[in-house]
Amino acid sequence: MQNTRNELQYRQEHLMCKNYVANECANWGVWHLKANRLFVKEGLKRPTLVFVLKGEMNISTVNPIGQKVVAGQMFLVPTGESFYGKAVCDTSFIRCSFTRELALCNKFSIEQLQDCIDADYPQDHSIIPLLPIQPLLYKELEITRDVLETGLACIHYQRMKMEILFMELRGFYKREELALLFAPILGKDNDFKDKVLQIYPEVNTAKELISQLNMSPTGFKRKFQESFGTSAKQWLIQKKKEKLLRDIIMTNMSIAELADKYRFSVNYLTTFCKEHFGKSPTELRSDGFPIKINDL
């Protein structure tokens, strides 16, 4: 008799298998968020592609208003970054976390997209590059979501689906489009860039970053400029702004606690926020408290 149910058979065998992988170790994850729900995931361990399959959400970096992402759009969150925002309506999205070893196909690596980026292309850190999800890719993601939600979390299945995803990205998009999507993780020295992204949350200054990387100041300055297109000092200031805004919006820390954490006086914290975000910390703060996503 044909089985027409979308149910995982012999569930306990799958759950007990050494190849069963879930939560942070998994390559794939699925979420469903109710309208007006805040969510946050601190410090991604791997670069992650996020695909919105239903609804609408606002995601924030240094833009206090948030950036709208709707069903049928995708974006990338680099290693070491945080992913947070608010569901405008009931929203579903699926993510795929990967490593640099994964190529778009056996003839074209992610690193080769670096050659497709205009050297003069402006880097606006307040805007996350978005791409539309092509119809066939959307269907593939829907199937992946449905299978994952049965509980089939075998690492071999996840890897195969990840390879299919990247081959479809390679097949359905122009190189310039993919270069825009993957721009946050591209650079002339990807190993150096990865190390910076992993270490920077632990430091406050460029000097501390140089010490952590055990490099000469001259070599560090040259590599950083090549990899990030700006100085380490300016980049760290930008990251501090991003983290401060995230803490204001997504935590219940008091204004005094925030000022202490970022080595500001309370008055200067207000001045800083008005200068960079256009509002005081109290005005920036959202109602409610976010849920934490633990399986990114």
Secondary structure, 3 states (H helix, E strand, C coil): CCCCCCCCCCHHHHHHCCCECCHHHCCEEEEEECCCCEEEECCCCCCEEEEEEECEEEECCCCCCCEEEECCEEEEECCCCCEEEEECCCEEEEEEECCCCCCCECCECHHHHHHHCCCCCCCCCCCCCCEECCHHHHHHHHHHHHHHCCCCCEHHHHHHHHHHHHHHHHHHCCHHHHHHHHHHHCCCCHHHHHHHHHHHHHCCCHHHHHHHHCCCHHHHHHHHHHHHCCCHHHHHHHHHHHHHHHHHHHCCCCHHHHHHHCCCCHHHHHHHHHHHHCCCHHHHCCCCCCEECCCC
